[in-house]
Amino acid sequence: MPKVSVKVKWGKELYPGVEVNTDDDPVVFKAQIFALTGIQPERQKVVCKGVTLRDDSWGPFKLTNNALVLVMGSKEEDVPATPSVPTRFVEDMNEAELATVMDMPEGLINLGNTCYMNATVQCLKTVPELQNALNRYENKPIAGTAGELTSALRDTIIAMDGAGAGATTSAVARLLRALHAMVPRFAERGPGGGLAQQDASECWTEFVRAMQTSLAATHGGCNTTSVIDEYFGGTLDVELVCSEADEPPTRTTESFLQLSCFISQDVKYLQSGLRSKMSEQITKMSPTLGRDAIYTKTSKISRLPAYLTVQFVRFYYKEKESINAKILKDVKFPLELDVYELCSPELQERLAPMRTKFKNYEESKIESSISSKNKNHGDDDDSIGLHSENTSAPFSFADDIGSNNSGYYSLKAVLTHRGRSSSSGHYVAWTLRKNTWVRCDDDSVTPVTEEQVLKLSGGGDWHCAYLLLYGPKKLPKLPVDEQKPMDTDAGEGAAGAPTTAQP
């Protein structure tokens, strides 16, 4: 019987009724002990009936119902008590202390090379529409299916919103089991017997695919059948022109859930990397020549999703070493992204009205700032009152909920990798929560600055951006008497979208 209920004793503390699943790795049990006692797994000595628990195998360590498990070890922060605690000011606090007082998001325990999964979950959690859809998901799916993985992801995200460290650790353990059942390669072991490191981009893809199958669309516009298609899915108008024969162009439509930024010697900025991918040379069979020929493939975006995922293609297979080696090149990315030039002429025309509204808003801010200074009211205090919640304009077209109606995006999350290959190193999520950037390094969550986020562009052995998640840039609504006249309101719609304004 794999599941047993045991008593855990640490010093004078006794924790009865701790459920242990011996089908999981021992490190999962150690993570449960960490949630109870605060002792990091690597500092724990776990003993039952004279046998010490190993990290990679249960071995002779046998558990039965109501067995007494002794835990030895101390917290890293355990220090001799001081007679008094001096007053600390925010200005004098380090990052860890700031995280405590600033109500940082819940971190996720590393169950043994599971940082790739933890970072993926933290990034996906920044999408409110996705979180709402997960909260509504009520299916009780079969083990090893997309539904089970979606259900486990739902439980993990719910636990992160205040269920406590113990509940979150248990949820993460269930999520890992569901991921292993759905994608067995993620359960591979390394040379030492522990779980092998996996690629965060592949984990991201598996989570998105599972939700694409399981989460029904909230509105069903534009032929979308899932929340993923609604808010993450885009389309491309593709034209193929043969460079070696006089053939009529071939035009097709392709769908995408993320864009790729290929890194070459000439690519220094995200925008140029995306642009180069939109026009490329490929080889395919020519019906006219009866052989392979060179074609020019030109792509234009015809549907922009509200949330745009971009992958930096940083890894390539190095045959001699049999590893996915990493390209460390510095490629700058912006906090605000404009993809207008990547769009088809038809979509550009639809984007124009909302882009004009953004321009009017920026001009109104400038005029308000000048007026305020002329009246000796000091610097710009955003006195036109455009940043309160529930005052942002819809970011989707009325007939296409989940789309982006302006071409403007704001950075929501960055998933980074530190190391030299995708099968080693460490993954971390950097996310924007309540207008504050935070670094989610497994169970450690600390505030960071925008400058620190922008330094994740690569160029060395520090963390390099691997995946970017952009959300719709929000347009605060102008007061009626300050709105500038427009030729048309076409393209803006009353989208069912969150209304938290982004400056």
N, C-alpha and C positions, 0 to 999 in steps of 0.2 A: 504493500500500500504506500504509494509515493508521498501522500500528504499526511503529516503528523502534527500534533499540537504538543509543544514542549515548554518547559520553564527555563528562562534565561536568568542567570544570577551573575551580577557584576558588583563586587564589593558588598555593600549592604543593600543594594537594590535588587529586587526580584520582579521579573516580568513574566507572569503566567500567561498561558494561552497563546503563545507565539506560534502561528501556523508556518510550517516549513514544507516546501515541495522538493523532495529529494530527486525529482526528475530534472530540476534546475541545477546549474553549477553551484558549487559551494560558495562562490563569491556572491551569489544572490542572497544567501543566508547571512553572510557577513555584512552585506549592505543593509539588511533588516536590522542587524545588531547596531550598525552605525546610526540608523534612524532612531533607535531606542536610547543609545548611550552617548552618541556623539564621538565614539572612538573610530578613527579612520580604519578601514579594513586592513591596511598594511601594518597597523599597530596592534591588531587583535591577536590573542592566543585563545583559541576556542577548544575546550576540552569536554569530553563526555566519557565517563567510565574509564578514565585514564588514557584515552586516545585523543590525539590532537588533530584537529581538522586541517586539511591541506586546501590550497586555493584551486587546484586543478582537478581534484578527484575526491569523492567521498571515501573511497578505499575501505579500511576497516572501521571507519567512523560510522557507527550504526545508531540511528535514532528510532525511538519508539514513543508511543503516546505517553505524555506526562513525564518524559525523561528530563533530568536536570542537566542543563548545559552551563558550564562555568566559563566566564569570559574574563580574561586578564589583559590589562593594558590601560593606558591613560590617554586622555585627550591631549592634543598638541598644545592647547592653550592653558592646560593646568599649570599654574604657577603658585608660589606661596602667597597667601592672602596678605594684603596690605591693610594697615589700620584704617585708612580712609581713602576715598576715591575723589580725586580732584575734579573740579568742573571742567568739562571739555567743550570748546566752542567749535562750530562747524568748520570755521576757517583753519582750525588746527588738526582736524581729523584726517586720517589716511583713507584710502579707498574702501577698505573693508569696514571701517567704522561708519563711513558715509552710507554704505549699503544698508547698514542696520537701521539708521535713522530715516532713510529716504524711502522706505517701503519698497524695496527692490523686488522684482519678480522671483518666483520660486525657481531654484536651481534643480538640476537632475543628477542623481548619483551615477557615477561611472561604474558599470558592472563588469569592467574588464574590457578595455578597448572598445567601448561603446560611445565614445565622444562623437563619432560621426552621426549616430542616431540622435543623441541629445541635442546637438547643434541644429539638426534638421527640424526637430520638433519645436525648438525655440523660435526659429525663423517662421515656420508655418503659423505659429500661434499669433503672429502680429496681424493676421488677416481676420478682421472681425466677422465678415460674411462667412468665412470658412468655419470659424469657431461656432457661430450660430447654427450652421448646418449640422455640425458634429453634435451639438447639444440636442438637436431634434432627432438624431438618428437613434432608433429604438429597436432595430432588428437584433435577434439573437442568432448569430450566424454559425455556420459549421466550421470546425477547426481547419486551419490551413487554407482558408479562403480570403478573398479581398474584404468580405464583410467582417471577418474576425479581426483583421488588421485595422480596419476603420473603427471598429468598436473599441479596440484596445487604445487606439490613438485618442478617441473621444474620452475614455476614462482617464487617460494620463493628463490631458489638457484640463479636464474638470478638477482633477486632484491638485493641479498646479495653482488653481484659483482658491486656495485656502483650506484644503483638506488636511494639511499637516505633512511633515516630512515622512512619517511612516507610511501614510496612504500613498504619497507620491512615489516612494521607493517601490512599494508593492505594484503600483500601476506600471511603472517603468519596467519592472521584471516581467509583467504580463505582456507588455508591448514587445519586449525583446523576444519572448517565446512566440508571439504571433508572427513577428517578422521572420524568425527562423523557420517556422512552419510554412509560411507563404513563399519564402525565398531561401531554400536550404543552403545556398552558398554563403549566406551571412553567418551560418553556424560553423564555418570552417575553423580549424584549430591551427595555432602557430607551432613552431618548433618546440616551445616550452610546454605545450599542452593547453595553454590558455586560449581564449578567443582571439582570432586574428583580426587585425585592423581591416576595415572595409572602406570603400569609396563613398563619401557623403553624397556626391551627385547621384550615384546609383541608388542610394537609400532614398533620396528626395524623389527620384523617378518612381520608385516602387510605392511610396506613400501616395503620391499624386495619382498613379494608376488605380490604386485600390479605391481611393475616394471617388475617382471618375466613374468607377463601376457602381459604387454603393450609394453615393449621395445624389439624390434626384435634384434637378434644377428647381430653383425657387420661383422662377417666373416663366421659363420655357420659351423665351423670345429667341428669334433668329435661329430656330432649329436646334437650340441647345438642349441637351437631355440631362446634364449634370451640373452641379455647382462649379465643378472644375472647368467645364466647357464655358460656362457663363463668365466666370471671373478671371480665369487664367488662359483661356483659349483664344488664339488669334488665327487669322487666315492670311495667306500670301497669294497674290496674283503672279504667276510664273510664266515667263516667255522664254522659249528656246529658239535660237537662231543659228543655223549651221554656218560655220565660217569657211567651209570648203566646197559648198554646193549651193545652187540657187533653189532653195526649198522655202515653201511658205512657213512662217513662224508657227510654232506649236504653243498654244496657250492653255494652261491648266490652273487649278486652284489647289493649294496645299494648306493643311492646318498645322499649327504649332502650339506647344505648351511652354516653350522657352526659346529664346534666341541665343545663338552662339557667337562669342567674340574670339575669333582665331587670332593667335598672337604670332606675328611675323616681325621681321627686323624693322619694318616701317611703322608698325602700329605702336603708338605712344599713348593714345587716348581711346577710351571705350567707344566713342562715337565713330572713329575711323575704323576700328575693328569690326563694328556692326555694318558699316557702310561697305567695306570690302567684301563681306560675305554676300551682300545683295547683288553683286555683279561678279561672276566668276566663270572660268573656263572649265568645261567638263568634257569627257569623252564618252560617246555613245554611238550605237549602231545607226548609220545613215541609210534610210530606205532607198535613197537615190543612188548613192555610191556603192551600196552593198558591203560596206565595211565600216569599222569604227572611224569616226571623224570628230573634229573639235567643234564644240557648240559653245555659244555664249549664253549663259543662264542669267537672266535678269529677274529679280524678285522685288515686288512692292507690297507693302502691308495694306490689306484691304479691310481688316478688322483688328482694332486694337483692344486687348483685354484691359480691364481695370487694373489688374496686377500683372506686371511684366517681369518674368524671370529671365535673367541673363547668366549664362555660364561662360566663364573664362576657360578656354580649352588649354589648360596648363599642363596636361599630362600626355605623354606619347610613349609608345612601347619601345624599350631599348632591348633589342634582341640579345645582345651579348650578355647582359646581366639578367635578362628575363624579368624586368620590372617596368612599371609605368613611371618613367623619369619625369621630373618636373621642370617646367620653364619658369624661371624666377623673374623674368623681365618685368620692369615697372610699367604698368599700364594704368594711367589715371582714370578715375571715374568720378562723376559729379554727384552732389547731393540732390540736384534737380536735373532731370534729363528731358530733353525735347527730341522727339523722334519724328517730327513733321516731315523732314526731308526723306525719310524712309518709306513714306506712305504713297499710295497710288493717287493720281490726280483727283479721282472721284472722292476718295476719303479726305484728301486735303481740303476739298471744297466743303465737305460736311463739318470739318474741324474749324473752319474759319470763323463762324459766329462766336463760338466759345473763346477762341483765342483773342478775338476783339474785346470780349468782356474782361479777360485777364489784363489786356493792355489798358482798358479804361480804369480798372481797379488800381493798377500801379500808378497811373497818372493822378488819380484821385488822392492816393496816399501822399504823393509828392506835393500836390496842391494844398492838402490839409496840413502837411508839415510846415510848408512855407507860411501859410496863414497863421498857424499856431505860434511860430517864431516871431512873426511880425507883431503879434499881440503880447509878446513877452511871456509866452506860456512855456518857454524852454524848448528842449529838443522834442523831436517827434515822439509823441506818446500814444500814437495810433488812436487819436481822439475820435475818429469817425466811428469807432466801436464796431469793427467788422470781424472780430475774432472770437466772439462768444459762441458757445456750442449751439447747435441747431440752427445756424444761420448760413451754412455753406450751400452753394448752389449744387444741383445734381451733376455728377461727373459722368453719367452715362446718357446715351441717346434714349429718347422716350420709347422707341421701338426695339431697343436692344439693351436690356438690363444687363449690367456687368461689363459693359464696354467702356472705353475711354473716349470722351467726346472733345478733347482738346489737344491731345498729343503731349501734354505735360505730365511728368511724373516726379514724385518725391521718393527718395530712398527710404525704405522701411527696415531692411535687414541686410546684413552681409555675413556670409558663411565663409570662414577662412580656413586655410590649412598651413600648418608649419611643419616643414620636413622636406625630404627630397624625393619621396615617391608616394603614390596614393595608398599603398599598402602599409605605410608606416607613418610616423609623425603624429600630429594632434590637430583636431578640428575644434573650432570655437565659433559661437554665434555672437554677433554684435547687432543688437536690435534697438529700435526706437520705441520707447514706452513712455506715454504721457509727456511727450516733447523732451524726453531725456534719453540720451544714448546710454546703453548698458552693455557690458561685456558678460556673456553667459558662458563661463568656462566650467562645464559640468555643474557641480553643486555650488560653485563660487560665482556670485553675481555682483558686479561692481560698476559704479557709474564711470563713464568716460566722456571725453569731449568730441566735438565734431572733427577737430584737428586730428585726434588720435584715429578716428574712423577713416579719414582721408589718407592717412599714412599706411593703410592696409593695401596699397596699390601694387606692392611687390618691389623687387629690386634687391632682395637679400634673403637671409634665412629667417627673418621675422615672419609673422603671419601674413599670408598673401590672400587677397580676395579670390575666391573660387566660384561662389554663386552670389548674385545680387538679386534682391527682391525690391522692385519699385512699385509703389502704390499710386493711385491717382492724386495729383496735386489738387487740393481743394480751393475753390474760389469762394471767399466770403461774400455774402450778398451785400450789395450797396444799399444804403437807405434810398428810398424812392426819390427824394429830392436831389440826390447826388448822382443818380444814374445818368450816363451819357446816352444820347439817342443812338439807335442802331438801325441798320437797313433791314435786318431780318432777325428773327429769333430761331430760325430753322437750325436744327441740330442739337438744341438743348431739350431735355425732357425731364419729366418728373420721375427720375429713377428712384427705385427703392433702395437707397444707399445710405450708409452711415453719414452723419452730418457733423462729425467733429472737424472743425476747421484746422487746416495746417497753415501756419504763417508762410 
